[in-house]
C-alpha cells in the first residue's frame, strides 16, 4: 500500500518561511497531479496548490506569490515552499497524490502555526 509521510511543519513568526515535504513510499514519476491542501479549525479543507507531471502549477489566490509547489521525482517527494507566512496561513497541511484517480492518496497532515 502506498503511503505518504509529511514533515516540515512547525511554529513560525509572521513573515517567516517553512518548507513542507511529502515523501511517498514508491515512485511518483507517473502520477499526473499532486497537491497540497490545508484545513484550519472550523473551516473547510481548501486546495492550496497543485502540480502536474508536466510541471504546470495552480495556486489559490490567497497564496500566489508567496508559496511554491514542486516535485522531485528522483526523491519521490512533493514540496511546498511557504514564504511571507501570515497568521491566516495557520492550518493542518495535507498532501495528496493522484487526486484525479479515485480521490488519490492522502498524507497524515502536518501542523503549521503562524504566531508571534
Z-matrix of the N, CA and C atoms (Angstrom, degrees):
N
C 1 1.447
C 2 1.529 1 109.20
N 3 1.324 2 116.61 1 132.01
C 4 1.455 3 121.87 2 178.81
C 5 1.526 4 109.29 3 -71.26
N 6 1.330 5 115.54 4 135.13
C 7 1.455 6 121.08 5 177.37
C 8 1.525 7 110.28 6 -128.09
N 9 1.331 8 115.85 7 147.01
C 10 1.452 9 122.85 8 177.34
C 11 1.516 10 108.75 9 -116.96
N 12 1.327 11 116.56 10 130.75
C 13 1.453 12 122.11 11 -179.42
C 14 1.516 13 108.85 12 -119.67
N 15 1.333 14 116.16 13 118.80
C 16 1.456 15 121.88 14 -178.23
C 17 1.518 16 110.86 15 -97.67
N 18 1.326 17 115.32 16 150.40
C 19 1.450 18 121.61 17 177.35
C 20 1.523 19 109.19 18 -154.96
N 21 1.320 20 116.52 19 168.96
C 22 1.452 21 121.73 20 175.52
C 23 1.511 22 115.31 21 104.84
N 24 1.316 23 117.76 22 -8.24
C 25 1.448 24 120.09 23 178.06
C 26 1.513 25 111.37 24 -72.17
N 27 1.324 26 115.64 25 168.60
C 28 1.449 27 120.46 26 179.67
C 29 1.505 28 111.80 27 161.73
N 30 1.326 29 114.83 28 -165.69
C 31 1.459 30 122.58 29 -179.44
C 32 1.521 31 109.89 30 -98.78
N 33 1.321 32 116.21 31 130.34
C 34 1.455 33 121.65 32 179.24
C 35 1.526 34 109.43 33 -141.56
N 36 1.321 35 116.62 34 149.12
C 37 1.456 36 120.86 35 177.18
C 38 1.523 37 110.92 36 -78.85
N 39 1.335 38 117.55 37 154.80
C 40 1.464 39 119.37 38 175.17
C 41 1.527 40 110.86 39 -53.06
N 42 1.329 41 115.62 40 137.13
C 43 1.456 42 121.35 41 -176.33
C 44 1.510 43 114.10 42 90.15
N 45 1.311 44 117.31 43 -9.81
C 46 1.448 45 121.91 44 -179.40
C 47 1.515 46 112.75 45 -82.15
N 48 1.338 47 115.31 46 -177.06
C 49 1.457 48 121.95 47 -176.15
C 50 1.522 49 111.43 48 -132.46
N 51 1.320 50 115.39 49 151.97
C 52 1.455 51 123.56 50 172.64
C 53 1.514 52 108.62 51 -144.02
N 54 1.323 53 116.50 52 151.73
C 55 1.454 54 121.39 53 171.76
C 56 1.513 55 109.22 54 -121.37
N 57 1.321 56 116.29 55 118.96
C 58 1.447 57 122.06 56 177.49
C 59 1.518 58 110.00 57 -92.47
N 60 1.324 59 115.81 58 143.68
C 61 1.454 60 121.94 59 177.75
C 62 1.518 61 109.97 60 -125.13
N 63 1.312 62 116.01 61 146.81
C 64 1.459 63 122.31 62 176.32
C 65 1.516 64 107.17 63 -134.76
N 66 1.323 65 116.27 64 105.71
C 67 1.458 66 122.33 65 -176.95
C 68 1.520 67 110.39 66 -96.25
N 69 1.323 68 116.28 67 128.58
C 70 1.453 69 122.24 68 178.40
C 71 1.515 70 110.73 69 -94.79
N 72 1.326 71 116.33 70 151.28
C 73 1.461 72 121.46 71 -178.68
C 74 1.522 73 112.62 72 -78.74
N 75 1.332 74 117.18 73 -8.65
C 76 1.446 75 121.68 74 179.13
C 77 1.513 76 111.22 75 -141.00
N 78 1.314 77 115.83 76 -178.25
C 79 1.457 78 121.90 77 -178.80
C 80 1.520 79 111.34 78 -63.14
N 81 1.327 80 115.80 79 139.37
C 82 1.458 81 121.29 80 -179.84
C 83 1.524 82 112.94 81 -112.85
N 84 1.325 83 117.36 82 0.49
C 85 1.463 84 119.27 83 -172.11
C 86 1.517 85 112.85 84 -61.81
N 87 1.329 86 117.52 85 -27.91
C 88 1.455 87 121.31 86 -177.16
C 89 1.529 88 113.50 87 -91.34
N 90 1.323 89 117.56 88 -3.48
C 91 1.460 90 120.98 89 179.91
C 92 1.520 91 109.49 90 -77.44
N 93 1.324 92 115.87 91 124.77
C 94 1.459 93 119.94 92 -174.13
C 95 1.526 94 113.04 93 -68.61
N 96 1.339 95 116.63 94 -49.00
C 97 1.456 96 118.87 95 -174.87
C 98 1.529 97 111.18 96 -132.57
N 99 1.322 98 115.08 97 138.27
C 100 1.455 99 122.74 98 175.72
C 101 1.522 100 108.34 99 -131.01
N 102 1.319 101 116.21 100 150.98
C 103 1.454 102 119.00 101 -172.00
C 104 1.519 103 111.98 102 -152.21
N 105 1.318 104 114.62 103 160.84
C 106 1.453 105 123.20 104 169.97
C 107 1.526 106 109.14 105 -115.41
N 108 1.324 107 116.09 106 134.77
C 109 1.447 108 124.01 107 173.76
C 110 1.518 109 108.57 108 -120.24
N 111 1.327 110 116.23 109 163.42
C 112 1.453 111 119.99 110 173.42
C 113 1.523 112 109.98 111 -143.40
N 114 1.331 113 114.93 112 154.56
C 115 1.452 114 121.01 113 178.85
C 116 1.522 115 109.44 114 -142.32
N 117 1.323 116 115.56 115 118.75
C 118 1.450 117 122.14 116 175.98
C 119 1.527 118 108.79 117 -92.69
N 120 1.335 119 117.93 118 156.93
C 121 1.464 120 120.51 119 179.95
C 122 1.523 121 112.26 120 -54.42
N 123 1.324 122 116.47 121 130.25
C 124 1.447 123 121.91 122 178.06
C 125 1.509 124 115.46 123 75.80
N 126 1.330 125 117.44 124 6.46
C 127 1.453 126 121.13 125 -178.30
C 128 1.523 127 111.22 126 -121.60
N 129 1.314 128 115.47 127 161.58
C 130 1.459 129 121.80 128 177.76
C 131 1.523 130 110.58 129 -72.78
N 132 1.321 131 115.83 130 150.72
C 133 1.453 132 120.11 131 173.28
C 134 1.528 133 108.78 132 -68.90
N 135 1.327 134 116.73 133 134.25
C 136 1.452 135 121.10 134 -176.94
C 137 1.518 136 111.53 135 -126.91
N 138 1.318 137 115.17 136 149.20
C 139 1.458 138 121.34 137 175.84
C 140 1.517 139 109.47 138 -74.48
N 141 1.320 140 116.51 139 128.97
C 142 1.455 141 122.42 140 179.11
C 143 1.521 142 111.03 141 -97.98
N 144 1.330 143 116.60 142 -49.85
C 145 1.456 144 121.61 143 -177.71
C 146 1.513 145 109.65 144 -159.56
N 147 1.324 146 116.20 145 152.67
C 148 1.458 147 121.82 146 178.12
C 149 1.517 148 109.60 147 -141.21
N 150 1.333 149 115.73 148 153.55
C 151 1.453 150 121.46 149 178.74
C 152 1.518 151 109.14 150 -143.21
N 153 1.333 152 116.32 151 139.16
C 154 1.454 153 121.38 152 179.00
C 155 1.519 154 110.42 153 -96.32
N 156 1.327 155 115.62 154 170.78
C 157 1.459 156 120.41 155 177.85
C 158 1.519 157 111.85 156 -63.05
N 159 1.331 158 117.17 157 -23.92
C 160 1.446 159 121.82 158 178.06
C 161 1.513 160 114.16 159 -85.86
N 162 1.329 161 117.11 160 -3.04
C 163 1.452 162 121.20 161 177.49
C 164 1.512 163 115.33 162 95.15
N 165 1.320 164 117.77 163 1.00
C 166 1.459 165 120.02 164 176.35
C 167 1.518 166 110.13 165 -70.18
N 168 1.323 167 116.71 166 139.35
C 169 1.457 168 121.35 167 -177.59
C 170 1.515 169 111.54 168 -124.97
N 171 1.327 170 114.80 169 157.48
C 172 1.451 171 122.16 170 176.62
C 173 1.519 172 107.86 171 -145.52
N 174 1.335 173 116.56 172 137.92
C 175 1.454 174 121.74 173 -176.48
C 176 1.516 175 111.33 174 -129.89
N 177 1.322 176 115.39 175 147.91
C 178 1.451 177 120.00 176 169.12
C 179 1.521 178 109.00 177 -63.96
N 180 1.323 179 116.41 178 144.68
C 181 1.458 180 120.18 179 -178.59
C 182 1.530 181 112.21 180 -56.35
N 183 1.307 182 116.87 181 -33.11
C 184 1.453 183 121.59 182 -176.13
C 185 1.523 184 113.77 183 -68.47
N 186 1.338 185 117.66 184 -17.50
C 187 1.466 186 120.43 185 -177.32
C 188 1.518 187 113.40 186 -117.94
N 189 1.315 188 118.13 187 -3.02
C 190 1.462 189 120.80 188 -179.71
C 191 1.522 190 111.09 189 -58.12
N 192 1.319 191 115.35 190 134.91
C 193 1.452 192 121.36 191 -178.99
C 194 1.507 193 114.04 192 85.51
N 195 1.330 194 117.74 193 -11.04
C 196 1.464 195 121.85 194 -179.54
C 197 1.519 196 113.33 195 -115.67
N 198 1.332 197 116.98 196 -35.13
C 199 1.462 198 121.98 197 -177.80
C 200 1.525 199 110.37 198 -108.28
N 201 1.332 200 116.04 199 149.18
C 202 1.456 201 121.91 200 176.04
C 203 1.523 202 109.75 201 -135.02
N 204 1.323 203 116.71 202 124.27
C 205 1.451 204 121.60 203 176.67
C 206 1.529 205 108.78 204 -97.80
N 207 1.321 206 116.72 205 141.07
C 208 1.451 207 121.18 206 178.50
C 209 1.522 208 109.75 207 -150.83
N 210 1.320 209 115.97 208 164.27
C 211 1.458 210 121.07 209 178.66
C 212 1.519 211 109.44 210 -137.09
N 213 1.313 212 116.19 211 142.36
C 214 1.450 213 123.12 212 177.26
C 215 1.517 214 106.89 213 -120.65
N 216 1.320 215 116.16 214 98.94
C 217 1.459 216 120.30 215 -176.44
C 218 1.531 217 112.50 216 -63.63
N 219 1.334 218 116.55 217 -34.61
C 220 1.455 219 120.29 218 -179.52
C 221 1.527 220 111.73 219 -63.93
N 222 1.328 221 116.73 220 -31.38
C 223 1.459 222 121.66 221 179.80
C 224 1.523 223 112.82 222 -100.37
N 225 1.324 224 116.89 223 1.35
C 226 1.464 225 122.11 224 -179.31
C 227 1.527 226 111.58 225 53.46
N 228 1.325 227 115.61 226 44.12
C 229 1.458 228 120.57 227 -172.34
C 230 1.521 229 111.67 228 -135.24
N 231 1.314 230 115.42 229 140.28
C 232 1.452 231 124.59 230 173.15
C 233 1.525 232 108.39 231 -106.41
N 234 1.329 233 117.17 232 140.57
C 235 1.460 234 121.82 233 -177.96
C 236 1.521 235 111.50 234 -124.93
N 237 1.326 236 114.97 235 154.99
C 238 1.453 237 121.80 236 168.67
C 239 1.520 238 108.06 237 -136.49
N 240 1.322 239 116.46 238 108.60
C 241 1.455 240 121.80 239 175.46
C 242 1.522 241 108.20 240 -87.12
N 243 1.319 242 116.87 241 122.64
C 244 1.452 243 122.42 242 -176.69
C 245 1.524 244 109.04 243 -117.93
N 246 1.319 245 116.37 244 116.67
C 247 1.454 246 122.90 245 178.90
C 248 1.521 247 110.29 246 -116.44
N 249 1.323 248 115.82 247 162.96
C 250 1.463 249 122.18 248 178.05
C 251 1.519 250 111.69 249 49.23
N 252 1.309 251 115.92 250 48.87
C 253 1.459 252 120.99 251 -174.69
C 254 1.525 253 111.98 252 -65.07
N 255 1.323 254 114.82 253 142.80
C 256 1.451 255 123.57 254 -179.99
C 257 1.524 256 109.66 255 -116.35
N 258 1.335 257 117.88 256 157.36
C 259 1.465 258 119.62 257 177.23
C 260 1.524 259 113.00 258 -54.88
N 261 1.323 260 118.18 259 -34.32
C 262 1.452 261 121.03 260 -179.85
C 263 1.524 262 113.40 261 -71.43
N 264 1.333 263 117.92 262 -7.77
C 265 1.457 264 121.67 263 174.26
C 266 1.524 265 112.32 264 -81.07
N 267 1.315 266 117.69 265 -11.46
C 268 1.461 267 121.19 266 -178.96
C 269 1.519 268 110.33 267 -62.04
N 270 1.321 269 116.51 268 127.77
C 271 1.462 270 122.16 269 -177.01
C 272 1.518 271 108.77 270 -178.65
N 273 1.321 272 115.51 271 172.81
C 274 1.456 273 120.81 272 166.32
C 275 1.519 274 107.10 273 -88.75
N 276 1.316 275 116.22 274 126.52
C 277 1.453 276 121.92 275 -178.27
C 278 1.519 277 110.20 276 -102.55
N 279 1.332 278 116.03 277 132.68
C 280 1.455 279 122.78 278 -177.68
C 281 1.522 280 110.03 279 -121.94
N 282 1.327 281 116.90 280 138.97
C 283 1.452 282 119.76 281 171.70
C 284 1.521 283 109.45 282 -96.83
N 285 1.318 284 115.33 283 151.81
C 286 1.451 285 122.75 284 178.85
C 287 1.520 286 108.57 285 -139.27
N 288 1.318 287 116.11 286 134.12
C 289 1.449 288 121.31 287 178.76
C 290 1.514 289 110.10 288 -125.54
N 291 1.321 290 115.75 289 135.06
C 292 1.450 291 121.07 290 179.00
C 293 1.509 292 113.59 291 70.84
N 294 1.337 293 117.09 292 35.95
C 295 1.454 294 121.50 293 -177.98
C 296 1.515 295 114.29 294 -64.30
N 297 1.326 296 116.00 295 -15.10
C 298 1.455 297 120.38 296 176.77
C 299 1.518 298 112.46 297 -78.61
N 300 1.316 299 117.61 298 -4.70
C 301 1.455 300 123.04 299 -178.95
C 302 1.526 301 110.11 300 -126.89
N 303 1.315 302 116.63 301 103.85
C 304 1.465 303 123.87 302 176.26
C 305 1.530 304 112.56 303 55.05
N 306 1.327 305 116.75 304 33.33
C 307 1.449 306 121.04 305 177.62
C 308 1.511 307 115.08 306 83.84
N 309 1.308 308 117.68 307 -11.28
C 310 1.448 309 121.97 308 176.52
C 311 1.518 310 113.78 309 76.17
N 312 1.331 311 114.19 310 -169.70
C 313 1.461 312 123.29 311 -179.07
C 314 1.519 313 108.96 312 -112.29
N 315 1.330 314 116.04 313 138.14
C 316 1.457 315 122.12 314 -177.42
C 317 1.515 316 112.40 315 -110.21
N 318 1.328 317 115.45 316 146.22
C 319 1.446 318 121.03 317 169.66
C 320 1.517 319 110.53 318 -82.13
N 321 1.328 320 116.10 319 176.55
C 322 1.462 321 121.02 320 -176.39
C 323 1.526 322 113.22 321 -81.48
N 324 1.306 323 117.12 322 -14.21
C 325 1.451 324 122.46 323 -179.26
C 326 1.516 325 112.38 324 95.09
N 327 1.321 326 115.96 325 148.99
C 328 1.453 327 122.00 326 176.20
C 329 1.529 328 108.80 327 -137.16
N 330 1.327 329 115.95 328 136.04
C 331 1.459 330 121.87 329 -173.82
C 332 1.523 331 111.37 330 -81.31
N 333 1.322 332 115.74 331 130.76
C 334 1.458 333 122.43 332 172.84
C 335 1.524 334 107.86 333 -117.80
N 336 1.321 335 116.39 334 121.20
C 337 1.450 336 122.17 335 179.00
C 338 1.518 337 108.94 336 -118.04
N 339 1.324 338 116.90 337 128.51
C 340 1.462 339 122.69 338 -179.99
C 341 1.520 340 107.54 339 -119.11
N 342 1.319 341 116.21 340 109.51
C 343 1.457 342 120.60 341 -174.71
C 344 1.515 343 110.65 342 -158.58
N 345 1.330 344 115.47 343 149.39
C 346 1.450 345 121.19 344 174.09
C 347 1.521 346 111.84 345 -84.74
